[in-house]
């Protein structure tokens, strides 16, 4: 069912044994929340137009993008789409 938090070696072992679907949405939600929280705690939402949703949500979007890129590599799926 859920693959969030499973170590790399175990994920790759599962893939080698035929697992073809690994859910990682919880990890995506966690990195999004952490990056957004950091942005707000650093007061960046109070600087200029830092409250603009595009700026406010950008750190979370970037964090999810980086996590997904990493997971694509973990799963051996890079360059296959």
ZICORLIN-V270562 format. One record per pair of residues at least 24 apart in sequence whose ideal C-beta (glycine too) atoms are under 8 Angstrom apart, sorted by sequence separation. I is the first residue (numbers start at 1). J is the second residue. D is the distance in whole Angstrom. If there is no record, write none. Layout:
i=I j=J d=D
i=I j=J d=D
This chain:
i=2 j=26 d=6
i=35 j=59 d=4
i=36 j=60 d=4
i=35 j=60 d=5
i=4 j=30 d=8
i=33 j=60 d=7
i=35 j=62 d=7
i=32 j=60 d=4
i=35 j=63 d=4
i=31 j=60 d=8
i=32 j=61 d=8
i=34 j=63 d=7
i=32 j=63 d=6
i=31 j=63 d=4
i=32 j=64 d=5
i=31 j=64 d=6
i=31 j=66 d=8
i=28 j=64 d=5
i=31 j=67 d=5
i=28 j=67 d=6
i=27 j=67 d=6
i=28 j=68 d=7
i=24 j=67 d=8
i=24 j=68 d=8
i=27 j=71 d=8
i=24 j=71 d=6
i=22 j=71 d=8
i=22 j=75 d=7
i=15 j=75 d=6
i=15 j=76 d=7
i=12 j=74 d=7
i=11 j=74 d=6
i=11 j=75 d=7
i=12 j=76 d=8
i=8 j=74 d=6
